[in-house]
């Protein structure tokens, strides 16, 4: 994915948030001096570079990094048995290991009774620097940490900062993307650099140099975040919430999920996921056919939470998400299909026949005709070369 390919390698490469970056540099310098500074908490909206900056900090100063995900610290037993030893020892190949608790505010509600106490105990006794990452520093879920950390705020990036960075990426990728599209991506991102880069990748994969490439972009949940919530969260509630908060049409979401199940799941899990997705499609078809839209709630649960929990464990496949082939084909053939529709409309008037009859009875014979016979015939009926080609 482009987010990974163009991730900044050092703190100086991070876009925007200079005050936060300077605070991270001071944190890193203290560690180099042999001190164990008070843990810091990077907080701010999604996609502004918090986790990227943590990784860049380790790279800049030559630290090792232990980036902890959801399953790594939700209970006291895991914390004490697996993570406590890591805070008490030095890395074999690096002087220091930076321990990073990611998404602490989102995961705290899943802690068992002893997890908060174990984290605070780890903070007090650690011989390694510790960092926390959160979206909302003032969330009650992490109030137990406020006195134990130094807050470092990451603010929303400006449109110009986002535009400058994605423009460089587009140039390096030799992408046929116009400045109007790039500016629209930056505007829609609302300062979310990760979302903007994902949108750029989406536009490139759609092979379109127009704003239509952004048509699926959901302003509340871009499609990649919806897919991440379904495939990576292992959470019934989070997957369903992402699905239902998306403005993407239901059928389009099904196509994205359908296309990307093999990119995340192995054969056994994929089989279960596809079975649930098929049932979701059945409920959706029935809801549309009967105009009984209460059935959609079953379809939503099956397609989101059902697919999410169908995996037997945490996802290990991290291939890039694929644009739905069916939609890509429709995009690539749009001009020829429009030409064909225009041609059918003209022929319908000329031949006094319905569009359906022309498509089912006339076109099959037309396609059997030699080109040197068919083209003059169609031109004689008033069709342009583009319209004639669209029918062939």
Order of alpha helices (4+ residues) and beta strands (2+ residues): alpha-alpha-beta-alpha-beta-alpha-beta-alpha-alpha-beta-beta-alpha-alpha-alpha-alpha-alpha-alpha-alpha-alpha-alpha-alpha-alpha-alpha-alpha
